Amino acid sequence: MSAAATSALEKGGADNLLGLAALGKTALALALVVGLIFLCSWLLRRFGPGRHWPGQHLRVIGSSLLGSRERVVIVEVQGTWLVLGVTAQQISKLHELPAPPVEARGGAGAVRPAGDFASALSERLKQHLSGRETGNPERP
């Protein structure tokens, strides 16, 4: 092999090595960004809205969508439940009532905190599969 051919092979090998190094750096940067996204997601679920901390005076009990931008929200403030109408432009107090005792909230018909969708769904599925679904003429 001639000296020119050997130097051309060495130069091509060096270019390939530099290309692989750049690809590795890019993959590492992408992995760090994806890891950061998962970390932020976990932190938001762990410490985000809807969590009740000692000394916190405001807690969202539940909400329901009425339209594309309208909803009804139940908020607990120092032992009082406020029923609020929320739109894109304003928030209106619809009703005010005393909060039920903590023991009464754990019953079968209790109001669940926002974000307890998984347990509500599993409960409804159990009712449906066991045939205790009310208003279903096919089930005994």
C-alpha positions as CSV (number, residue, x, y, z in Angstrom):
1,M,0.0,0.0,0.0
2,S,1.3,3.4,-0.8
3,A,1.9,6.2,1.7
4,A,-0.9,8.3,0.2
5,A,-3.4,5.5,0.5
6,T,-2.4,4.9,4.2
7,S,-2.8,8.5,5.1
8,A,-6.2,8.7,3.4
9,L,-7.4,5.7,5.5
10,E,-6.1,7.3,8.6
11,K,-7.8,10.6,7.8
12,G,-11.1,8.8,7.1
13,G,-10.8,6.8,10.4
14,A,-10.2,10.1,12.3
15,D,-13.3,11.7,10.6
16,N,-15.4,8.7,11.6
17,L,-14.1,8.9,15.1
18,L,-14.9,12.6,15.4
19,G,-18.4,11.9,13.9
20,L,-19.0,9.2,16.5
21,A,-17.9,11.5,19.3
22,A,-20.3,14.2,18.2
23,L,-23.1,11.6,18.0
24,G,-22.3,10.4,21.5
25,K,-22.3,13.9,22.9
26,T,-25.7,14.6,21.2
27,A,-27.2,11.4,22.6
28,L,-25.9,12.2,26.1
29,A,-27.4,15.7,25.9
30,L,-30.7,14.3,24.7
31,A,-30.7,11.7,27.5
32,L,-30.1,14.5,30.0
33,V,-33.0,16.6,28.7
34,V,-35.4,13.6,28.8
35,G,-34.2,12.8,32.3
36,L,-34.8,16.4,33.3
37,I,-38.3,16.3,31.9
38,F,-39.1,13.1,33.9
39,L,-37.7,14.7,37.0
40,C,-39.8,17.8,36.7
41,S,-42.9,15.7,36.0
42,W,-42.3,13.6,39.1
43,L,-41.7,16.7,41.2
44,L,-44.9,18.3,40.0
45,R,-46.9,15.1,40.9
46,R,-45.2,14.9,44.3
47,F,-45.3,18.6,45.3
48,G,-47.7,20.1,42.8
49,P,-51.2,21.6,43.2
50,G,-53.8,19.6,45.0
51,R,-51.5,18.5,47.8
52,H,-52.6,19.4,51.3
53,W,-49.7,20.6,53.5
54,P,-50.0,21.5,57.2
55,G,-50.8,25.1,57.6
56,Q,-52.3,25.4,54.2
57,H,-55.6,27.3,54.3
58,L,-57.0,26.6,50.8
59,R,-57.8,23.1,49.4
60,V,-59.6,22.2,46.2
61,I,-62.2,19.5,47.0
62,G,-63.5,18.9,43.5
63,S,-64.3,20.5,40.1
64,S,-66.5,19.8,37.2
65,L,-66.4,21.2,33.6
66,L,-69.6,22.8,32.4
67,G,-68.4,24.0,29.0
68,S,-65.2,24.7,27.1
69,R,-64.0,27.3,29.6
70,E,-66.5,27.2,32.4
71,R,-66.3,25.0,35.5
72,V,-67.7,24.7,39.0
73,V,-65.1,24.3,41.7
74,I,-65.6,23.4,45.4
75,V,-62.9,24.9,47.6
76,E,-62.4,24.5,51.3
77,V,-61.2,27.6,53.2
78,Q,-60.8,27.2,57.0
79,G,-63.7,24.8,57.6
80,T,-66.0,26.4,54.9
81,W,-66.8,25.0,51.5
82,L,-67.2,27.6,48.8
83,V,-68.9,26.6,45.5
84,L,-67.3,28.8,42.8
85,G,-68.2,29.4,39.2
86,V,-65.0,29.9,37.2
87,T,-64.9,31.3,33.7
88,A,-62.1,32.8,31.6
89,Q,-63.0,36.3,32.8
90,Q,-64.2,36.0,36.4
91,I,-64.8,33.8,39.5
92,S,-68.2,34.0,41.2
93,K,-69.2,32.6,44.5
94,L,-72.3,30.5,43.9
95,H,-72.9,29.0,47.4
96,E,-71.2,28.7,50.8
97,L,-71.7,25.8,53.3
98,P,-69.9,24.4,56.3
99,A,-67.5,21.6,55.6
100,P,-68.6,18.2,56.8
101,P,-66.5,16.6,59.6
102,V,-63.4,14.7,58.5
103,E,-64.9,11.4,59.6
104,A,-68.0,11.9,57.4
105,R,-65.8,12.4,54.3
106,G,-64.4,8.8,54.3
107,G,-67.8,7.2,53.7
108,A,-69.1,5.6,50.5
109,G,-70.8,8.7,49.1
110,A,-67.9,11.0,50.2
111,V,-66.6,13.8,48.0
112,R,-63.2,12.8,46.8
113,P,-60.3,15.2,46.5
114,A,-59.4,16.3,43.0
115,G,-56.9,13.9,41.5
116,D,-58.4,10.7,43.1
117,F,-59.6,9.6,39.7
118,A,-57.9,6.2,39.8
119,S,-59.7,5.0,42.9
120,A,-63.0,6.4,41.6
121,L,-62.6,4.6,38.3
122,S,-61.6,1.3,40.0
123,E,-64.7,1.5,42.3
124,R,-67.0,2.1,39.4
125,L,-65.5,-0.8,37.4
126,K,-66.0,-3.1,40.4
127,Q,-69.6,-2.0,40.7
128,H,-70.2,-2.5,37.0
129,L,-68.5,-5.9,36.9
130,S,-70.3,-7.2,40.0
131,G,-73.7,-6.2,38.5
132,R,-74.6,-3.7,41.2
133,E,-74.8,-0.9,38.6
134,T,-78.1,0.9,39.1
135,G,-80.2,1.6,36.0
136,N,-78.8,-1.3,34.0
137,P,-81.6,-3.5,32.9
138,E,-79.3,-6.3,31.6
139,R,-77.8,-7.0,35.0
140,P,-79.9,-8.5,37.9
